[in-house]
Amino acid sequence: MSFSLAFQIKNLINKGIELPDDMLLSIYEASGSTLMELFSLALELKEKYAGKKVNFCSIISAKTGICSEDCAFCGQSAIAGKKGKKIKVNTLLSVSEIVEAAKIAKNNGANEFSIVTSGTSINNENELSIIANAVKRIKEEVGITPCASLGLMKYEHLLYLKNCGLEVFHHNIETSSDFFPKICSTHSFADNTRTVKSAKKAGLKVCSGVIIGMGESRLDRIRMAKEIKELDVDNIPVNFLNPIQGTPLENTEELTPMECLKTLAIFRFVNPVKNILAQGGREYNLRQLQPLALMAGANGLLLGNYLLTSGRNPSLDMELINDLGLEKAGYVK
Ligand code: SF4
């Protein structure tokens, strides 16, 4: 008697045994009822971990443009800046501007709000102090989980932000360690994991994920899911490349919606008790299948606009979770 792929995966997860790469790779070949059984398992694991709650995170680009790094996917990189589409460049927003954006995010339905800055890191103590003050006011006045994504960071600065009330720090590993040199030469995969580890050491919850669709192999995606598992972070955003004009990835082949959904399911199977978030590029890549992200392992969505591209109207996502019988997560202090 042969057991189904979903049955074999569930059995290994229940026994705490690492899922073999070839078993995970075969998910990409699944279709029809075999695929539905896999999505059903991803949903079962998600519900066991997160119930009906959907995490909604919103971001603000608190500092845009002017980056010396060369991340191939990014419209703010040094190399995109030379031939890319013109982006509005600003200095760091004021504390009040950041707090106002957090209020709007909360009114739109977000339970988490991330202050995102471009660049290798934040530049000086003045910027750190603006972010710290914004975090304090967001906690006191808005009641939404404050998160920050500030590039590569020292432990001491992360500890300072934690002591000012920061709850979550975001820093993506972006892709697998093997593929990383193909998308960035100015910093390393190890630099990214060092920042993730420093944030954990500072007592922050950590959000660290990937971008798929940058030309990596399916095996690279499985490696990413496993490398994230090793880092043992709290939230795992899975972004889908929306190619930006003027970047080296501007002509990258599109993902299919099914490829994206299968990748979300793989991330859930490898990381069954984590927040798996379907983030940037979901409109562009999932298209009409966006609701299925929440049936294929994800328990969170990025709400509203991205850093350089527009997201969809938040009211559509509120309607989406109502229609699916799900609820938005609340703010837990
Ligand atoms: S470090 Fe951040 S802002 Fe700079 S190029 Fe990379 S992703 Fe873009």
Residues whose N, C-alpha, C, O or C-beta is under 5 A from the ligand:
A	BS01	SF4	C67 E69 D70 C71 C74 Q76 S77 S118 G119 T120
